[in-house]
Amino acid sequence: MTTPAAKLRALLDAPGLLLMPCCFDGLSALLIERAGFALTFMSGFAVSAARIGQPDTGLLSYGEMLDQGRNVCAAVSIPVIGDADTGYGNPMNVKRTVAGYAQAGFACAMIEDQRAPKRCGHTGGKEVVDREEAFDRIRAAVEARDEGADILIMARTDARAALDLDEALERARAFSELGADILFVEAPIAEEEMEQLCAKAPGHHMANMVEGGATPILPPRRLEEIGYKIAAYPLTLLSAAARAMDDALAAIARGAPPERLLEFPELRKIVGFDAYDAALARFRSRRRPD
């Protein structure tokens, strides 16, 4: 059986830009796969909002993210990249985190260089650790991978916002040399900066398309021309779901029927009732009469 990591490696080796809507639970991941996308990413911002109704400011623990990840990975057959934040401690914690994410079924773990507690990449108040601590995190993650964890490593830097573009470039180049499989420089503020990042730091790059964030929202064709391999849409589904729920609640409060709902048979089908009933019927059909 092809492992999640092997599936992701094959996608990275194939030509073309990968469009990656991000998920926050089993249902959102299932919808992404059902829509035909080849991979997804479990967003820490979205999981924090959906699981505890709190901001992405380091409030969720390793155990909570791992628990959410097991459910997400079990719900789909496409590879899932997992937000592993800062690795939840020193390099030994990073190694444990990466190994745990691999066991949970993730295809890739993202480790970042923010100072704990971390913050969403498009909010203010971010700080990054010094270079050597950032490099140690990636060294530890790569070591866990090379020692047998069947998982890829995405290395993220928030140095563009916390320091400057040159520092972000230096860190991205070093992450590549240390063995990271995917590079993610968060929050470039102009198309020209995005071009520099892809041109000057070798490796597979991910663009983060946050609606209303600091980075320009570019069409997929332009992102591919610049040199990006993955285009992530981290909050699109969460935002769409929140707006739809707000609209439905407002309709109920007015005493009106909510609009644009799925028909009940379609909802049953999406969450698996039809498949469940068909599988159960096969068992019943095999019963021998007394």
Contacts in CASP RR format, 6 or more apart in sequence:
PFRMAT RR
TARGET T0000
AUTHOR 0000-0000-0000
METHOD contacts of the structure
MODEL  1
MTTPAAKLRALLDAPGLLLMPCCFDGLSALLIERAGFALTFMSGFAVSAA
RIGQPDTGLLSYGEMLDQGRNVCAAVSIPVIGDADTGYGNPMNVKRTVAG
YAQAGFACAMIEDQRAPKRCGHTGGKEVVDREEAFDRIRAAVEARDEGAD
ILIMARTDARAALDLDEALERARAFSELGADILFVEAPIAEEEMEQLCAK
APGHHMANMVEGGATPILPPRRLEEIGYKIAAYPLTLLSAAARAMDDALA
AIARGAPPERLLEFPELRKIVGFDAYDAALARFRSRRRPD
3 107 0 8 1.000
3 150 0 8 1.000
4 73 0 8 1.000
4 79 0 8 1.000
4 80 0 8 1.000
4 105 0 8 1.000
4 106 0 8 1.000
4 107 0 8 1.000
4 150 0 8 1.000
4 151 0 8 1.000
5 79 0 8 1.000
5 102 0 8 1.000
5 107 0 8 1.000
5 108 0 8 1.000
5 150 0 8 1.000
5 151 0 8 1.000
5 152 0 8 1.000
6 150 0 8 1.000
7 39 0 8 1.000
7 78 0 8 1.000
7 79 0 8 1.000
7 107 0 8 1.000
8 39 0 8 1.000
8 79 0 8 1.000
8 81 0 8 1.000
8 107 0 8 1.000
8 108 0 8 1.000
8 152 0 8 1.000
9 152 0 8 1.000
9 181 0 8 1.000
11 18 0 8 1.000
11 38 0 8 1.000
11 39 0 8 1.000
11 79 0 8 1.000
12 18 0 8 1.000
12 181 0 8 1.000
12 182 0 8 1.000
12 204 0 8 1.000
12 229 0 8 1.000
16 224 0 8 1.000
16 229 0 8 1.000
17 220 0 8 1.000
17 223 0 8 1.000
17 224 0 8 1.000
17 228 0 8 1.000
17 229 0 8 1.000
17 230 0 8 1.000
17 231 0 8 1.000
18 38 0 8 1.000
18 39 0 8 1.000
18 229 0 8 1.000
18 230 0 8 1.000
18 231 0 8 1.000
19 37 0 8 1.000
19 220 0 8 1.000
19 231 0 8 1.000
19 233 0 8 1.000
20 37 0 8 1.000
20 39 0 8 1.000
20 40 0 8 1.000
20 41 0 8 1.000
20 81 0 8 1.000
20 206 0 8 1.000
20 230 0 8 1.000
20 231 0 8 1.000
20 232 0 8 1.000
20 233 0 8 1.000
21 32 0 8 1.000
21 35 0 8 1.000
21 37 0 8 1.000
21 40 0 8 1.000
21 233 0 8 1.000
21 236 0 8 1.000
21 237 0 8 1.000
22 40 0 8 1.000
22 41 0 8 1.000
22 42 0 8 1.000
22 43 0 8 1.000
22 46 0 8 1.000
22 232 0 8 1.000
22 233 0 8 1.000
22 234 0 8 1.000
22 235 0 8 1.000
22 236 0 8 1.000
22 237 0 8 1.000
23 29 0 8 1.000
23 32 0 8 1.000
23 40 0 8 1.000
23 41 0 8 1.000
23 42 0 8 1.000
23 43 0 8 1.000
23 46 0 8 1.000
23 72 0 8 1.000
23 80 0 8 1.000
23 237 0 8 1.000
24 42 0 8 1.000
24 43 0 8 1.000
24 44 0 8 1.000
24 46 0 8 1.000
24 47 0 8 1.000
24 49 0 8 1.000
24 50 0 8 1.000
24 51 0 8 1.000
24 68 0 8 1.000
24 237 0 8 1.000
24 238 0 8 1.000
25 47 0 8 1.000
25 50 0 8 1.000
25 51 0 8 1.000
25 68 0 8 1.000
25 71 0 8 1.000
25 72 0 8 1.000
26 71 0 8 1.000
26 72 0 8 1.000
26 75 0 8 1.000
26 76 0 8 1.000
27 75 0 8 1.000
27 270 0 8 1.000
27 271 0 8 1.000
28 46 0 8 1.000
28 237 0 8 1.000
28 238 0 8 1.000
28 241 0 8 1.000
29 40 0 8 1.000
29 42 0 8 1.000
29 72 0 8 1.000
29 75 0 8 1.000
29 76 0 8 1.000
29 80 0 8 1.000
30 75 0 8 1.000
30 76 0 8 1.000
30 270 0 8 1.000
30 271 0 8 1.000
31 237 0 8 1.000
31 270 0 8 1.000
32 40 0 8 1.000
32 76 0 8 1.000
32 78 0 8 1.000
32 237 0 8 1.000
33 40 0 8 1.000
33 76 0 8 1.000
33 77 0 8 1.000
33 78 0 8 1.000
34 270 0 8 1.000
37 78 0 8 1.000
38 78 0 8 1.000
38 79 0 8 1.000
39 78 0 8 1.000
39 79 0 8 1.000
39 80 0 8 1.000
39 81 0 8 1.000
39 107 0 8 1.000
39 230 0 8 1.000
40 72 0 8 1.000
40 76 0 8 1.000
40 78 0 8 1.000
40 79 0 8 1.000
40 80 0 8 1.000
40 81 0 8 1.000
41 80 0 8 1.000
41 81 0 8 1.000
41 82 0 8 1.000
41 83 0 8 1.000
41 110 0 8 1.000
41 232 0 8 1.000
41 234 0 8 1.000
42 65 0 8 1.000
42 68 0 8 1.000
42 69 0 8 1.000
42 72 0 8 1.000
42 80 0 8 1.000
42 81 0 8 1.000
42 82 0 8 1.000
42 83 0 8 1.000
42 106 0 8 1.000
43 83 0 8 1.000
43 234 0 8 1.000
43 235 0 8 1.000
43 238 0 8 1.000
44 56 0 8 1.000
44 60 0 8 1.000
44 65 0 8 1.000
44 83 0 8 1.000
44 85 0 8 1.000
45 55 0 8 1.000
45 56 0 8 1.000
45 120 0 8 1.000
45 234 0 8 1.000
45 235 0 8 1.000
45 238 0 8 1.000
46 234 0 8 1.000
46 235 0 8 1.000
46 237 0 8 1.000
46 238 0 8 1.000
47 60 0 8 1.000
47 65 0 8 1.000
47 68 0 8 1.000
47 83 0 8 1.000
48 54 0 8 1.000
48 55 0 8 1.000
48 56 0 8 1.000
48 57 0 8 1.000
48 58 0 8 1.000
48 59 0 8 1.000
48 60 0 8 1.000
49 55 0 8 1.000
49 56 0 8 1.000
49 238 0 8 1.000
50 238 0 8 1.000
51 60 0 8 1.000
51 64 0 8 1.000
51 68 0 8 1.000
52 59 0 8 1.000
52 60 0 8 1.000
52 64 0 8 1.000
55 120 0 8 1.000
56 118 0 8 1.000
56 119 0 8 1.000
56 120 0 8 1.000
57 117 0 8 1.000
57 118 0 8 1.000
57 119 0 8 1.000
57 120 0 8 1.000
58 85 0 8 1.000
58 116 0 8 1.000
58 117 0 8 1.000
58 118 0 8 1.000
58 119 0 8 1.000
59 117 0 8 1.000
61 88 0 8 1.000
62 87 0 8 1.000
62 88 0 8 1.000
62 93 0 8 1.000
62 97 0 8 1.000
65 82 0 8 1.000
65 83 0 8 1.000
65 84 0 8 1.000
65 85 0 8 1.000
66 100 0 8 1.000
66 101 0 8 1.000
66 104 0 8 1.000
69 80 0 8 1.000
69 82 0 8 1.000
69 104 0 8 1.000
69 105 0 8 1.000
69 106 0 8 1.000
70 104 0 8 1.000
70 105 0 8 1.000
72 80 0 8 1.000
73 80 0 8 1.000
73 104 0 8 1.000
73 105 0 8 1.000
73 106 0 8 1.000
74 105 0 8 1.000
79 107 0 8 1.000
79 108 0 8 1.000
80 105 0 8 1.000
80 106 0 8 1.000
80 107 0 8 1.000
81 106 0 8 1.000
81 107 0 8 1.000
81 108 0 8 1.000
81 109 0 8 1.000
81 110 0 8 1.000
81 154 0 8 1.000
82 101 0 8 1.000
82 106 0 8 1.000
82 108 0 8 1.000
82 109 0 8 1.000
82 110 0 8 1.000
83 110 0 8 1.000
84 97 0 8 1.000
84 98 0 8 1.000
84 101 0 8 1.000
84 109 0 8 1.000
84 110 0 8 1.000
84 111 0 8 1.000
85 111 0 8 1.000
85 112 0 8 1.000
85 114 0 8 1.000
85 116 0 8 1.000
85 118 0 8 1.000
86 111 0 8 1.000
86 112 0 8 1.000
86 113 0 8 1.000
86 114 0 8 1.000
86 115 0 8 1.000
86 116 0 8 1.000
86 118 0 8 1.000
86 137 0 8 1.000
87 93 0 8 1.000
87 94 0 8 1.000
87 97 0 8 1.000
87 98 0 8 1.000
87 111 0 8 1.000
87 137 0 8 1.000
87 141 0 8 1.000
88 94 0 8 1.000
88 97 0 8 1.000
89 116 0 8 1.000
91 136 0 8 1.000
91 137 0 8 1.000
91 139 0 8 1.000
91 140 0 8 1.000
92 140 0 8 1.000
94 111 0 8 1.000
94 137 0 8 1.000
94 140 0 8 1.000
94 141 0 8 1.000
94 144 0 8 1.000
95 140 0 8 1.000
95 141 0 8 1.000
95 143 0 8 1.000
95 144 0 8 1.000
96 144 0 8 1.000
97 109 0 8 1.000
97 111 0 8 1.000
98 109 0 8 1.000
98 111 0 8 1.000
98 140 0 8 1.000
98 141 0 8 1.000
98 144 0 8 1.000
98 145 0 8 1.000
98 149 0 8 1.000
98 151 0 8 1.000
98 153 0 8 1.000
99 144 0 8 1.000
99 149 0 8 1.000
100 149 0 8 1.000
101 109 0 8 1.000
101 149 0 8 1.000
101 151 0 8 1.000
102 109 0 8 1.000
102 144 0 8 1.000
102 149 0 8 1.000
102 150 0 8 1.000
102 151 0 8 1.000
106 151 0 8 1.000
107 151 0 8 1.000
107 152 0 8 1.000
108 151 0 8 1.000
108 152 0 8 1.000
108 153 0 8 1.000
108 154 0 8 1.000
108 181 0 8 1.000
108 182 0 8 1.000
109 141 0 8 1.000
109 151 0 8 1.000
109 152 0 8 1.000
109 153 0 8 1.000
109 154 0 8 1.000
110 154 0 8 1.000
110 155 0 8 1.000
110 156 0 8 1.000
110 184 0 8 1.000
111 137 0 8 1.000
111 138 0 8 1.000
111 141 0 8 1.000
111 153 0 8 1.000
111 154 0 8 1.000
111 155 0 8 1.000
111 156 0 8 1.000
112 118 0 8 1.000
112 155 0 8 1.000
112 156 0 8 1.000
112 157 0 8 1.000
112 158 0 8 1.000
112 186 0 8 1.000
113 128 0 8 1.000
113 129 0 8 1.000
113 133 0 8 1.000
113 134 0 8 1.000
113 137 0 8 1.000
113 156 0 8 1.000
113 157 0 8 1.000
113 158 0 8 1.000
113 159 0 8 1.000
113 171 0 8 1.000
114 126 0 8 1.000
114 127 0 8 1.000
114 128 0 8 1.000
114 129 0 8 1.000
114 158 0 8 1.000
114 162 0 8 1.000
115 127 0 8 1.000
115 128 0 8 1.000
115 129 0 8 1.000
118 126 0 8 1.000
119 125 0 8 1.000
119 126 0 8 1.000
121 158 0 8 1.000
121 161 0 8 1.000
121 186 0 8 1.000
121 187 0 8 1.000
122 186 0 8 1.000
122 187 0 8 1.000
122 210 0 8 1.000
122 212 0 8 1.000
122 213 0 8 1.000
122 214 0 8 1.000
122 215 0 8 1.000
124 161 0 8 1.000
126 158 0 8 1.000
126 161 0 8 1.000
126 162 0 8 1.000
127 162 0 8 1.000
128 134 0 8 1.000
128 157 0 8 1.000
128 158 0 8 1.000
128 159 0 8 1.000
128 162 0 8 1.000
128 163 0 8 1.000
129 137 0 8 1.000
131 170 0 8 1.000
131 171 0 8 1.000
131 174 0 8 1.000
134 157 0 8 1.000
134 171 0 8 1.000
135 174 0 8 1.000
135 175 0 8 1.000
135 178 0 8 1.000
138 153 0 8 1.000
138 155 0 8 1.000
138 174 0 8 1.000
138 175 0 8 1.000
138 178 0 8 1.000
138 179 0 8 1.000
138 180 0 8 1.000
139 178 0 8 1.000
141 153 0 8 1.000
141 155 0 8 1.000
141 180 0 8 1.000
142 153 0 8 1.000
142 178 0 8 1.000
142 179 0 8 1.000
142 180 0 8 1.000
144 151 0 8 1.000
145 151 0 8 1.000
145 152 0 8 1.000
145 153 0 8 1.000
152 181 0 8 1.000
152 182 0 8 1.000
153 179 0 8 1.000
153 180 0 8 1.000
153 181 0 8 1.000
153 182 0 8 1.000
154 180 0 8 1.000
154 181 0 8 1.000
154 182 0 8 1.000
154 183 0 8 1.000
154 184 0 8 1.000
154 206 0 8 1.000
155 172 0 8 1.000
155 175 0 8 1.000
155 176 0 8 1.000
155 178 0 8 1.000
155 180 0 8 1.000
155 182 0 8 1.000
155 183 0 8 1.000
155 184 0 8 1.000
156 184 0 8 1.000
156 185 0 8 1.000
156 186 0 8 1.000
157 168 0 8 1.000
157 171 0 8 1.000
157 172 0 8 1.000
157 175 0 8 1.000
157 184 0 8 1.000
157 185 0 8 1.000
157 186 0 8 1.000
158 186 0 8 1.000
158 187 0 8 1.000
159 167 0 8 1.000
159 168 0 8 1.000
159 171 0 8 1.000
159 185 0 8 1.000
160 167 0 8 1.000
160 168 0 8 1.000
160 185 0 8 1.000
160 186 0 8 1.000
160 187 0 8 1.000
160 188 0 8 1.000
160 189 0 8 1.000
160 193 0 8 1.000
161 186 0 8 1.000
161 187 0 8 1.000
161 214 0 8 1.000
165 188 0 8 1.000
165 193 0 8 1.000
165 196 0 8 1.000
168 185 0 8 1.000
168 188 0 8 1.000
168 197 0 8 1.000
169 185 0 8 1.000
169 196 0 8 1.000
169 197 0 8 1.000
169 200 0 8 1.000
169 201 0 8 1.000
172 183 0 8 1.000
172 185 0 8 1.000
172 197 0 8 1.000
172 201 0 8 1.000
173 200 0 8 1.000
173 201 0 8 1.000
173 202 0 8 1.000
175 183 0 8 1.000
176 183 0 8 1.000
176 201 0 8 1.000
176 202 0 8 1.000
176 203 0 8 1.000
181 204 0 8 1.000
182 203 0 8 1.000
182 204 0 8 1.000
182 205 0 8 1.000
182 206 0 8 1.000
182 229 0 8 1.000
182 230 0 8 1.000
183 201 0 8 1.000
183 203 0 8 1.000
183 204 0 8 1.000
183 205 0 8 1.000
183 206 0 8 1.000
184 205 0 8 1.000
184 206 0 8 1.000
184 208 0 8 1.000
185 197 0 8 1.000
185 201 0 8 1.000
185 205 0 8 1.000
186 208 0 8 1.000
187 208 0 8 1.000
187 213 0 8 1.000
187 214 0 8 1.000
187 215 0 8 1.000
188 194 0 8 1.000
188 197 0 8 1.000
188 214 0 8 1.000
188 215 0 8 1.000
189 214 0 8 1.000
189 215 0 8 1.000
189 216 0 8 1.000
190 216 0 8 1.000
191 216 0 8 1.000
191 218 0 8 1.000
191 222 0 8 1.000
191 226 0 8 1.000
194 207 0 8 1.000
194 215 0 8 1.000
194 216 0 8 1.000
194 218 0 8 1.000
194 223 0 8 1.000
194 226 0 8 1.000
194 228 0 8 1.000
195 226 0 8 1.000
197 205 0 8 1.000
198 205 0 8 1.000
198 226 0 8 1.000
198 227 0 8 1.000
198 228 0 8 1.000
203 229 0 8 1.000
204 229 0 8 1.000
204 230 0 8 1.000
205 227 0 8 1.000
205 228 0 8 1.000
205 229 0 8 1.000
205 230 0 8 1.000
206 228 0 8 1.000
206 229 0 8 1.000
206 230 0 8 1.000
206 231 0 8 1.000
206 232 0 8 1.000
207 215 0 8 1.000
207 218 0 8 1.000
207 223 0 8 1.000
207 228 0 8 1.000
207 230 0 8 1.000
207 231 0 8 1.000
207 232 0 8 1.000
208 215 0 8 1.000
208 232 0 8 1.000
208 234 0 8 1.000
209 215 0 8 1.000
209 217 0 8 1.000
209 218 0 8 1.000
209 231 0 8 1.000
209 232 0 8 1.000
209 233 0 8 1.000
209 234 0 8 1.000
209 236 0 8 1.000
210 234 0 8 1.000
210 235 0 8 1.000
211 217 0 8 1.000
211 235 0 8 1.000
211 236 0 8 1.000
211 239 0 8 1.000
218 226 0 8 1.000
220 231 0 8 1.000
223 231 0 8 1.000
244 260 0 8 1.000
247 258 0 8 1.000
247 259 0 8 1.000
247 260 0 8 1.000
248 258 0 8 1.000
248 261 0 8 1.000
251 257 0 8 1.000
251 258 0 8 1.000
251 259 0 8 1.000
252 258 0 8 1.000
262 270 0 8 1.000
268 274 0 8 1.000
END
